[in-house]
Amino acid sequence: MTTYIYMVRHGDSLRTGVDEWTRGLSPKGKEDALQVTECLKDEGIDVLYSSPYIRAVDTIADLADQLEQEIILIDDLREKVWMEGNQQLSDEGLYDELQKMYTDPDYALPGGESNRECQARAVKALLEILQTHAGERVVIGTHGLVMALMMSYFAPEYDLDFLLQTTKPDIYVMEFKEDEVLVRRMPL
C-alpha cells in the first residue's frame, strides 16, 4: 500500500505590511494557485490539509473547490516562527540566519523556534496524517522551510541547499511504501 503526500509550497505572497498569519497571495500568487489546481486536479486527491496561514490555504483553495472538498487546517503545519511576534525576516538577513539554523538545529532568534522544534511539531502532524490516511493521496498546503524540515526527517538531502532551490509555488510528491520513501518534484 502506497500513501502519497503532495507537499504544495505556497505561491508568491505579499511582503509588506502584514504579519505571517495573514499574509496573502500576490496577484502572481493567485495565478500560481490556478497552476497548482491544473497540476493536481486529476491526481485522485482524497483529502487536503494546510497550514492555517492564509497564503498556504489560498494556494490550494481553488483545488479544494474543484474537488468539492474542505481544507483541514492544522496549526502544527504552519511555517517556522522566525522571531518574537511571528514577524518575517527581511530578505537581506534571511540567508545568514538560515545558515546558522541549519548549522545548529537548536539555534533560534529571540522568541522564535529552532529548526529542531519546528521539525518536531510538523513531523508529528505529518505522521498523524500518514496514519489516518494510509493508502490515500493527501495534499498539504505548506511553506518552504517547514516543507524542507519535514522532508529532511525522512532523507537528509533535503537540506538548506534543497530549500534554496525550491520555488513558489512548488510541489513535491512523497511516496510512502512500507519502509521506503520516494520523492519527486512535479513540474508546474
C-alpha angles and dihedrals in degrees: 000000000000125000117201122208115191107202106203114192109206124258127253110310140199114271107194140065098005137089126241095263097053102032104126135194123289119231087268089049090055088055088047090056090057089053089053090053092050091049097049107029094094097041095096095246113194101187141003126217129178148180107258091240110116096234092055093046093046092051091063099028095095090049090051090050093050091048091043091233135132123241112235111215119215117187093207090063091065121118120273114284098243099190145338114313089023090266122165123249119245116252089242095061099032101090095049091049092047090053090053091047093051094043091051112025090195094056115111136168115243109292092004136109127258119233088251092055093045093047093048095054095042095046090049088057092045093050090051090051090050091051094046095045104036110165094015137108112248130186118207118193103213150150133258102254098038090047091052091047092051091048093046089057087070099033127017094215089079091085137131092297089054091048092051091053096053121103137211108278107021134161126206121181116211113198113201110200116171102292096349132087119196121188130197134170117235115223115238 
